[in-house]
Amino acid sequence: MTTVYDVPADHIIRRVAEELKKRKEIVPPAWAAFAKTGVHKEMPPEDPDWWFTRAAAVLRRVYVDGPLGVERMRSFYGGKKNRGSKPNAFRKGSGSILRKSLQQLEAAGLVIHDKTGRRVSPEGMKFMDNLSADVLKNPPAPVPKRVKPVAEEPKKAEGKKGKPKGEKAAAADGAEGGKAEKKPAKKKADKAEAPQ
């Protein structure tokens, strides 16, 4: 029997997110359009359906590592915070996002909450295993990676002699591996003290 462990994480998360969109219990809160996923992030997610992707990732995480609580999941979804000139430091992810996602997954009957934490319900396990088998039979098309447009390099400014700045006299001494001969430094003449 196929389980979640037999399928790459990104494939199963994408497939589960599509299925969670169809369930009426999984709905992003009103504030989700403006929320960052943690204090370590600078901007909110760009994907408009990020709530379903996070809920799917949370469901998979509970399946694999459960039973677990919100605090342990905050550590998993945390990251490095850029603190300017100070060294980066680890910060936990948003607890509110994880808590609301888990509450919605409980309402959908996919997760159970007990004394030890949250774990996958038998219905949730069946749901995940069926989708895993479906993903193995019909793997999803690869998601194209965003490619940043390549900016043209600015041309180097030309110096007084018509050569680009920054290029030393490498053209003059091509036989020596491009190194120019060093001229001895001029010594300062001792100044005689003048009477005042």
N, C-alpha and C positions, 0 to 999 in steps of 0.2 A: 504494500500500500504506500502511496506517495504521501510524504509529509512536507512540512515547511522546510525541514532541513535539507531536502533534496533539490531545492530551487534557489537560484541566486536571489539575494534579498531585494535588490532593486526591481526585479521582475515581479515578484510576489506583491511587493508594496504597491506598485503601480496598478496591478490587477485588483487588489483588495480595495484600493481607493476608488476605482471605478464602480465597484459593487456597493461601497458604503454611500456613494452619492445617491443611489437609488433608495436607500432606507430613510424613512421619514424621521427617525430618532436622531440621526447624525446631521446636525445643522450648525453652521458656524454662528457664534454669537455676533451681535451687532458691532462689538468693538474689535472683532477679528481683522477688519480691513485696515486698522491703524496700528495694531499691536506688533511689537517685535517679538521674536521667539526667545529672547533672553537679554540681559543687560550687556552681554558681550557683543551683541550685534549692533551695527550702526543704522540699519534700515529695516523696515518690515519686509517680509517675503514678496518677491515679484509675482509669483504664481498666484492667480486669483483663487485656485482650488487648493491652496496649501493646507487648509484645515483638514480636508479629507486625506491628503497624503500623510499628514502628521498623525491622524487617528489610525490610519492603516499601519504606520510604523510603530505606534504605541501598541496596537493589537499584536503585531508580530513580536515585539519585545516582550510582552507579557507571556506570549506562547513559549518563547525560547527560554526566558530567564525567570518566569513566574514561580511562586508568588513573590510579588514585590510591591513596594509602595511608591508614592509620588516623590519622596525625597531621593530615593535611589535613581529614579528616572530623571530627576532634575540634573543629577551628576552626569548621566549618560548624554543628555541633550545640551550640556554646557559647552563652553569653549574658552579660548583665550580672549581677554579683553585688552584692546589697545589702550594703553595709558599714557600715550605721548612719549616723552623722553624717558619715562620710567620703564622698567622691564614689564613685559606682558604678564598677566596673572590670570589664573583660571577662575571663571565665574560660572555658577550653575545656571541652567536654563529656566524658563518661565514655569513656575509651579501651577499657575492658574490655567494655562493652556492644557497642561497634562491632566490636571484634576477634572476640568470640564470634558475633555476627550474621554477620560475613563468613565465619568458619570454617564455620558451618552452611550458608550459601549455597553455599560451595565444595563441601561434602559433598553438597548437593542437585544439584550440577552446573550451577548457574546463574551462577557466577562463577569466573574463572580467576586464579590467582596466578602472576605472572612477575616478572622483574627490575624492571620499571618500576612495579609495583604491582598492584592488582587491577583487572580489567576484566571485562565481561560476556562469557560464553561464547556460542557460536552457539545453544546450546539455551536459554540465558537470554534472548537477544535474541528468539528465536522466541516464547518464553513471554510476554514483555512485549508484543510486537507483537500477538499474538493477543488478549491481554486488552485492549489499547488499542482494537482493532477492536470487541470486544464492548462496551466502555464507550461507544463512539460510537453503536452501534446501540441499546443499552439503557442510557441514562444512569441512574445511581442516584438514588434519592429523596433530596432534601436532608435533611441531618441537622439536627434542630431544635436551636436554640441554647438553652443553659440560661439561664433567666430568673430572676434573683434576686427574691424577693418584696419588694414595696415596703413599707417600714415607714412607719407614720403619723408625721407630724411632731408633735413635742411642742408643746403649746400654750404660748404665751408667758405668763410670770407677769405678773399685773397689778400696777401701781404703786399709790401712795396715792390717786390721783385716779380710779382705775377704768380708766385707759388702759393698754394693754400697754406694758411696759417697752421702751425702745429707740426708741419713736416719739416724736420731739420735738414741739414745738408746731406741727406741720405742719397740724393740723386748725384751729388758731386763725387762721393766715395762709394761707388757701387761695388768695387773689388773687396772692400773691407767689411762686407756684410751689412752695409748701410750705416755704419757708424762714422761719424765725423771726427776728425782729429781735435783733441782738446788743446786750446791755446793756454799757455801759462798765464796765471793771474797776475795782473799788474800790481807791483808793490808800491805802497804809498811812500813818497819821499818824506824823509824826516824834515819837519819844518823847524827852521832855526827860530829861536825865540827873538822876536823883535823888541827893541827897547821901547818903552811907552813914554 
